Amino acid sequence: MARFVVADITDAKSIPQELGIIVPDLPSVPVQPLLLEGNDEYSMFEHFKRYPWVLKTYCYASQQQLIGNLADKVIRPAEDKVLELRGPTVPKQT
């Protein structure tokens, strides 16, 4: 099972169909959309924004910027949403 999904919706081809399966049925799996600046979200993506586990789209100017900001702007928000949705984990008692 995935902890979260990172989906680049720039020039989306199969992503709309995949998100159509993932988003409505997996509320414990946050989705972090990515979009290259200068592009528009595909028209049906608006439908997914109503789900609270779909994060705000992170727009990036270049591949280098995306890689440089991956930890802070992509992974950290997704991990924060995981904790919000699932709650903190309780260590096992031994």
N, CA and C of each residue as an Amber inpcrd file, in Angstrom:
protein
   282
   0.8420000  -1.1650000   0.0000000   0.0000000   0.0000000   0.0000000
   0.8920000   1.2350000   0.0000000   0.5130000   2.2260000  -0.7590000
   1.2660000   3.4770000  -0.8340000   0.9650000   4.3610000   0.3740000
   1.9710000   5.0510000   0.8500000   1.8000000   6.0130000   1.9480000
   1.1900000   7.2920000   1.4080000   1.6230000   7.7140000   0.2030000
   1.0570000   8.8540000  -0.5080000   1.3920000   8.7110000  -1.9830000
   0.7470000   9.5340000  -2.8030000   0.9490000   9.5110000  -4.2480000
   1.4140000  10.8870000  -4.6830000   2.4390000  10.9240000  -5.5120000
   2.8850000  12.1540000  -6.1590000   2.5280000  12.0010000  -7.6300000
   1.7170000  12.9330000  -8.1500000   1.2430000  12.8290000  -9.5220000
   1.5380000  14.1100000 -10.2860000   2.4000000  14.0190000 -11.2890000
   2.6690000  15.1720000 -12.1420000   1.5590000  15.2310000 -13.1880000
   0.7390000  16.2710000 -13.1000000  -0.4220000  16.3920000 -13.9890000
  -0.1210000  17.2610000 -15.2040000   1.1590000  17.5950000 -15.3970000
   1.5840000  18.3140000 -16.5950000   1.4290000  17.3820000 -17.7860000
   0.7360000  17.8370000 -18.8070000   0.5620000  17.0310000 -20.0240000
   0.0620000  15.6240000 -19.6720000  -0.9490000  15.5920000 -18.8200000
  -1.4840000  14.3170000 -18.3120000  -2.0950000  13.4810000 -19.4330000
  -1.7580000  12.2010000 -19.4300000  -2.3490000  11.2730000 -20.3860000
  -3.1190000  10.1880000 -19.6360000  -2.4290000   9.3420000 -18.8960000
  -3.1220000   8.2870000 -18.1590000  -3.4310000   8.6990000 -16.7240000
  -2.8350000   9.7870000 -16.2530000  -3.0370000  10.2440000 -14.8750000
  -4.5170000  10.4660000 -14.5400000  -5.3170000  11.0770000 -15.4270000
  -6.7310000  11.2750000 -15.0580000  -7.4500000   9.9650000 -14.7190000
  -7.1970000   8.9160000 -15.4850000  -7.8450000   7.6380000 -15.2170000
  -7.3160000   7.0350000 -13.9100000  -6.0290000   7.1260000 -13.6860000
  -5.4500000   6.5670000 -12.4690000  -5.9510000   7.3090000 -11.2300000
  -5.9760000   8.6450000 -11.2940000  -6.4850000   9.4090000 -10.1560000
  -7.9790000   9.1560000  -9.9460000  -8.6910000   8.8810000 -11.0210000
 -10.1160000   8.5700000 -10.9190000 -10.3840000   7.3130000 -10.1070000
  -9.4210000   6.4330000 -10.0410000  -9.5400000   5.2150000  -9.2350000
  -8.9950000   5.4470000  -7.8310000  -7.8640000   6.1260000  -7.7430000
  -7.1830000   6.3060000  -6.4590000  -7.9130000   7.2850000  -5.5400000
  -8.2150000   8.4620000  -6.0350000  -8.7030000   9.5420000  -5.1660000
 -10.0200000   9.2150000  -4.4670000 -11.0710000   8.8320000  -5.1760000
 -12.3470000   8.6060000  -4.4770000 -12.3460000   7.4210000  -3.5190000
 -11.5160000   6.4170000  -3.7900000 -11.5850000   5.1730000  -3.0310000
 -10.5250000   5.0060000  -1.9520000  -9.5490000   5.8980000  -1.8870000
  -8.4680000   5.7410000  -0.9160000  -8.2670000   7.0180000  -0.0990000
  -9.1780000   7.3030000   0.8140000  -9.0820000   8.5440000   1.5810000
  -7.9070000   8.6000000   2.5520000  -7.2450000   7.4960000   2.7950000
  -6.0870000   7.5120000   3.6950000  -4.7810000   7.6990000   2.9340000
  -4.8660000   7.8960000   1.6100000  -3.6680000   8.0650000   0.7850000
  -3.6720000   9.4720000   0.1810000  -2.9000000  10.3880000   0.7610000
  -2.8380000  11.7370000   0.2040000  -2.2610000  11.7420000  -1.2110000
  -2.7220000  12.6930000  -2.0010000  -2.2230000  12.8640000  -3.3600000
  -1.6170000  14.2620000  -3.4600000  -0.3440000  14.3210000  -3.8550000
   0.3470000  15.5950000  -4.0520000   0.5010000  15.8200000  -5.5500000
  -0.3360000  16.7050000  -6.1310000  -0.2070000  16.9970000  -7.5580000
   0.9540000  17.9600000  -7.8200000   1.5920000  17.7750000  -8.9600000
   2.6610000  18.6420000  -9.4280000   2.2650000  19.1910000 -10.7950000
   2.7190000  20.4100000 -11.0910000   2.4050000  21.0110000 -12.3860000
   3.5320000  21.9450000 -12.7860000   4.0240000  21.7750000 -14.0010000
   5.0470000  22.6610000 -14.5370000   4.4180000  24.0290000 -14.8020000
   5.0750000  25.0860000 -14.2720000   4.5580000  26.4450000 -14.4730000
   4.3410000  26.7160000 -15.9610000   3.2830000  27.4680000 -16.2510000
   2.9480000  27.7780000 -17.6350000   1.9510000  26.8070000 -18.2370000
   1.6360000  25.7430000 -17.5180000   0.6530000  24.7590000 -17.9630000
  -0.5970000  24.8950000 -17.1090000  -1.7000000  24.4230000 -17.6290000
  -2.9530000  24.4200000 -16.8920000  -3.2570000  23.0050000 -16.4230000
  -3.9500000  22.9250000 -15.2930000  -4.4430000  21.6220000 -14.8450000
  -5.4360000  21.1180000 -15.8780000  -5.4860000  19.8220000 -16.0970000
  -6.4730000  19.2990000 -17.0400000  -7.8660000  19.5690000 -16.4810000
  -8.8330000  19.7060000 -17.3560000 -10.1570000  20.2230000 -16.9710000
 -10.8480000  19.4160000 -15.8780000 -10.7340000  18.1220000 -15.8850000
 -11.4380000  17.3030000 -14.8970000 -10.7170000  17.2550000 -13.5460000
  -9.5080000  17.8100000 -13.4600000  -8.7890000  17.7760000 -12.1960000
  -9.5300000  18.5700000 -11.1270000 -10.2440000  19.5720000 -11.5230000
 -11.0230000  20.3980000 -10.5850000 -11.9050000  19.5210000  -9.6980000
 -12.4130000  18.4360000 -10.2410000 -13.2700000  17.4990000  -9.4980000
 -12.5500000  16.9160000  -8.2760000 -11.2500000  16.6720000  -8.3970000
 -10.5020000  16.0390000  -7.3060000 -10.1580000  16.9990000  -6.1790000
 -10.1670000  18.2800000  -6.4270000  -9.7850000  19.2600000  -5.4150000
 -10.7380000  19.2810000  -4.2210000 -11.9150000  18.7600000  -4.3770000
 -12.8770000  18.7590000  -3.2630000 -12.5510000  17.7130000  -2.2060000
 -11.7000000  16.7670000  -2.5570000 -11.3100000  15.7380000  -1.5950000
 -10.2220000  16.3000000  -0.6780000 -10.4160000  16.2110000   0.6310000
  -9.4450000  16.8120000   1.5450000  -8.0710000  16.1480000   1.5240000
  -7.9460000  14.9630000   0.9690000  -6.6550000  14.2860000   0.9130000
  -5.8960000  14.5970000  -0.3750000  -6.4800000  15.4600000  -1.2250000
  -5.7540000  15.9580000  -2.3940000  -5.1690000  17.3160000  -2.0060000
  -3.8530000  17.3880000  -1.9940000  -3.1540000  18.5910000  -1.5590000
  -3.1600000  19.6610000  -2.6520000  -2.8090000  20.8660000  -2.2380000
  -2.6880000  21.9690000  -3.1850000  -1.6040000  21.6190000  -4.1990000
  -1.8640000  21.9160000  -5.4610000  -0.9120000  21.6130000  -6.5230000
   0.3770000  22.4110000  -6.3270000   1.4940000  21.6980000  -6.3620000
   2.7980000  22.3650000  -6.2960000   3.2420000  22.6540000  -7.7210000
   3.4430000  23.9440000  -8.0220000   3.9090000  24.3490000  -9.3460000
   5.4180000  24.5590000  -9.3060000   6.0970000  24.0330000 -10.2900000
   7.5520000  24.1420000 -10.3560000   7.9600000  24.7660000 -11.6890000
   9.0780000  25.5080000 -11.6700000   9.5370000  26.2250000 -12.8540000
  10.4400000  25.3740000 -13.7420000  11.1410000  24.4220000 -13.1370000
  12.0660000  23.5720000 -13.8910000  12.2600000  22.2590000 -13.1500000
  12.8130000  21.3030000 -13.8570000  13.1040000  20.0190000 -13.2310000
  14.1010000  20.2040000 -12.0870000  15.0690000  21.0840000 -12.2770000
  16.0600000  21.3360000 -11.2400000  15.3960000  21.9120000  -9.9860000
  14.4590000  22.8250000 -10.1750000  13.7520000  23.4090000  -9.0290000
  12.9290000  22.3380000  -8.3130000  12.2580000  21.5080000  -9.0710000
  11.4560000  20.4340000  -8.4810000  12.3380000  19.5090000  -7.6450000
  13.4550000  19.0920000  -8.1960000  14.3530000  18.1980000  -7.4620000
  14.8900000  18.8890000  -6.2180000  15.2550000  20.1570000  -6.3330000
  15.7870000  20.8970000  -5.1990000  14.7830000  21.0980000  -4.0810000
  13.5070000  21.1850000  -4.4310000  12.4490000  21.4320000  -3.4510000
  11.6550000  20.1830000  -3.0950000  12.0710000  19.0370000  -3.6000000
  11.2980000  17.8090000  -3.4170000  10.9890000  17.5110000  -1.9520000
  11.9840000  17.5810000  -1.1000000  11.7700000  17.2400000   0.3160000
  10.8180000  18.2140000   0.9970000  11.0340000  19.5200000   0.8180000
  10.2470000  20.5270000   1.5380000   8.8810000  20.8070000   0.9240000
   8.7810000  20.7980000  -0.3870000   7.5480000  21.2410000  -1.0510000
   6.6570000  20.1060000  -1.5410000   7.1890000  18.8950000  -1.5900000
   6.4060000  17.7630000  -2.1080000   6.2390000  16.6850000  -1.0360000
   7.3480000  16.1620000  -0.5430000   7.2800000  15.0440000   0.4000000
   6.7830000  15.4900000   1.7730000   7.3070000  16.5740000   2.3090000
   6.8880000  17.0120000   3.6500000   5.3740000  17.2880000   3.7140000
   4.7900000  18.0460000   2.7590000   3.3390000  18.2530000   2.8390000
   2.5470000  16.9350000   2.7490000   3.0310000  16.0020000   1.9310000
   2.3430000  14.7080000   1.8160000   2.4520000  13.9310000   3.1250000
   3.6240000  13.9330000   3.7350000   3.8040000  13.2420000   5.0190000
   2.9650000  13.8980000   6.1190000   2.9000000  15.2240000   6.1230000
   2.0620000  15.9200000   7.1020000   0.5980000  15.5180000   6.9530000
   0.1440000  15.3890000   5.7160000  -1.2500000  14.9980000   5.4680000
  -1.4830000  13.5600000   5.8970000  -0.4980000  12.6850000   5.7110000
  -0.6130000  11.2990000   6.1890000  -0.8690000  11.3080000   7.6840000
  -0.0720000  12.0700000   8.4260000  -0.2380000  12.1290000   9.8790000
  -1.5910000  12.7040000  10.2560000  -2.0420000  13.7000000   9.5380000
  -3.3550000  14.2950000   9.8100000  -4.4780000  13.2890000   9.5750000
  -4.3900000  12.5420000   8.4780000  -5.4540000  11.6040000   8.1250000
  -5.4450000  10.3490000   8.9920000  -4.2810000   9.8440000   9.2900000
  -4.1720000   8.5730000  10.0090000  -3.9670000   8.7450000  11.5000000
  -3.5880000   9.9440000  11.9100000  -3.2990000  10.1750000  13.3150000
  -1.9180000   9.6780000  13.6510000  -1.3930000  10.1050000  14.7780000
  -0.0430000   9.6600000  15.1580000  -0.0390000   8.1620000  15.4510000
   1.0760000   7.5600000  15.1530000   1.1950000   6.1300000  15.4480000
   1.5780000   5.9570000  16.9060000   1.0340000   4.9470000  17.4970000
   1.3030000   4.6490000  18.9130000   2.3160000   3.5250000  18.9490000
   3.4400000   3.7310000  19.6420000   4.4430000   2.6570000  19.7240000
   3.8740000   1.4370000  20.4270000   4.2940000   0.2690000  19.9690000
   3.8420000  -0.9740000  20.5980000   4.4550000  -1.1100000  21.9850000
   3.6440000  -1.6180000  22.8880000   4.1320000  -1.8950000  24.2500000
   4.7660000  -3.2860000  24.2510000   5.8920000  -3.3990000  24.9050000
   6.5550000  -4.7170000  24.9660000   6.4600000  -5.2960000  26.3430000
